[in-house]
Amino acid sequence: MKCSIKGCPGEYEERFIVHTTRYKGEVVVIDNVPAEVCSFCGDVLLKPETVRQIEELLRTTKKPASTVPLYEFA
């Protein structure tokens, strides 16, 4: 599928990404999220069912699989 960004000549291709979001004031990093990524500009699209799965994961998971350091840009 052609990229939805105006003027971008790229095409979306399926990849697995690292998705970062905030949930209840915490930064959450989710690895291996299926997404459509533009081969030219890097625009990312998530399917509605993927977003629903992420929301469910955040609501029901009590403890992360691992933790990572968080740095703030001053």
C-alpha positions in Angstrom: 0.0 0.0 0.0 1.3 3.5 -0.9 2.3 5.8 2.0 -0.4 8.1 3.2 2.0 11.0 3.8 1.5 13.6 1.0 4.4 13.5 -1.5 6.1 10.4 0.0 6.9 7.9 -2.7 7.3 5.0 -0.2 5.2 1.9 0.3 4.1 0.3 3.6 5.5 -3.0 4.5 4.9 -5.3 7.4 7.4 -5.1 10.2 7.6 -5.7 14.0 8.4 -2.5 15.9 9.1 -1.3 19.4 6.0 0.7 20.5 6.4 3.3 23.3 3.4 4.9 25.0 2.4 6.4 28.4 -0.1 4.6 30.5 -1.3 5.8 33.9 1.7 8.2 34.0 4.2 5.5 33.3 6.3 5.1 30.1 5.6 1.6 28.7 7.7 0.0 25.9 6.2 -2.9 24.0 8.4 -5.0 21.8 7.5 -7.0 18.7 4.3 -5.1 17.8 3.1 -5.8 14.2 2.8 -2.6 12.2 2.8 -1.2 8.6 6.0 0.9 8.2 6.7 3.2 5.2 9.9 2.0 3.5 10.8 5.7 2.7 9.8 8.0 5.5 9.2 5.5 8.3 5.5 6.5 8.9 3.9 3.8 11.2 0.4 2.5 11.0 -1.2 0.1 13.6 -4.2 -1.9 12.7 -7.3 -1.4 14.9 -7.0 -4.9 16.3 -3.4 -4.4 17.2 -4.4 -1.2 19.1 -7.1 -3.2 20.9 -4.6 -5.9 21.9 -2.2 -3.2 23.2 -5.0 -1.6 25.3 -6.0 -5.1 26.7 -2.3 -5.9 27.5 -2.0 -2.6 29.4 -5.2 -3.1 31.3 -4.6 -6.7 32.3 -0.8 -7.1 32.7 0.4 -6.6 36.3 4.1 -6.9 35.9 6.4 -6.2 32.9 8.5 -8.9 31.3 11.5 -6.7 32.1 12.4 -3.1 32.8 14.7 -0.6 31.0 16.4 2.7 32.1 14.6 5.9 31.4 16.6 9.0 30.5 15.0 12.5 30.3 16.2 15.1 27.8 17.1 18.2 29.8 
